[in-house]
Amino acid sequence: MKKYLLAALICTSYAISPSVFSIEPSFPHLKTVGIGEITTTPDIASINVGINLTRLTAQEAKNTSDTAISALFKRLEKLGIKRQDIESANLSLQPQYTYEKNSPPKLTGYRANRNITIIVRHLTNLNSVLDGALTDGLNQVNRIEFSSSQQKKLKEDARMAAIENAKAKANSLAKGFNVEVGNVWQINYLEPSPVRPLLMRMAQDSSKIEQSYLDNEITISDQVEVIFALEQ
């Protein structure tokens, strides 16, 4: 697992988010924003697949959907994916109509839609899950998100890096103006945006596609705003 602590200096007025410093201290002070980031190779994937089809009758649409979902569940069981790592949404059935001028709506069939979210804890199985879902009749891959089984620890590491980053910037700025950094007057924690889903790098053969999943990286970040008192 690769980890890189990144500490990029930014101006104290850098607009990461609307400032939460609502009370200005009356004494000389310095504001900094500390940022910590850790880049790591993910070992967990959450995928959302679905089936979306239209049949002449509601029963036929439901039966076709149920058959595909049942086949997928059996496949996932054979791959060793536990039932608690599978979340199945309720089936949606909607009548479909065509509309012609000066004519009443004409029923043309029923659309069935159902989504399944699967947690894959061994990324070497990811390509088999995706290919299997399509083979079983599901026809949509809606989302693939990566995370780490060490997410809590890595988040804490990123937070400590953000704190050190805030201190380092405060000391650097104070040194440039020939003043000393005093005590911390106020700390504001800034919840960073969630990690965005990673886009897949497409390849021609399945072995390269599978490797592309394993080669992806995610960045876990944290940030903090701090007001330091200045000593003249």
C-alpha positions, 0 to 999 in steps of 0.5 A: 500500500502506497502512502504519500503525505502531501503538504502544499503551501496555500495562501491563507485567503485560499477559498477552499470553502466559505470561511467559518471564522466568524469572530475576529480576535482583537489581538495580532493573529494569523490564520492558516488552513492545513491540508493533509492528503494520503494517496493509497491503493484501494482494496475494496470496491462498491459496485452498483449494477441494475436491470432495466427492461420492457416486456408486454406484461407486468408479470413477464417483466417481473419474472425476467428481472427476478430470474436475472437477479436470482442468477446473480445472487447464486454467482456471487455466492460461488465467488464467496461474497457474503449476503451482508455485502449485497444490497438489493433495491425493490423492484420498480414496475412502470407501464409504458405508453405511446401517445398519438395526436387525437388518440388516447394513450396506448399501453405498449408494455411494462418497464422493470427496473431494479438495482443491486449494490455489491461490496467486493472485498477482493478486487481480483473478483471485480471483473468476474462480478461485472462480467457475471452480472452482464451474463446473467441478464443485468444490463447496467453498470451504474457506479464503481467506487473504491475505498480502503479497509484501512479507511479510518486509520488513513483518515486519521493520518490525513488529519494529523498531516493537516494539523502539521501543515497548518503549523508549518505554514503558520511558522513559515509566514511568521518567520517571514514577518519577523514575528513569533507564533503564539498559542492556538486561539481557535480551531475549525474542522473542515469536512472535505468532500467525499472521494469521487468515484474513479473512472475505469481505464479501458483495455482490450483484453480481460487481463489488462482490464482486471489489472486496471482495477488493481492499479487505481489509487484513491486520495483520502484528505482532511483539512483544518482552519486555525487561528494562531496568536502572534507574539511581537 
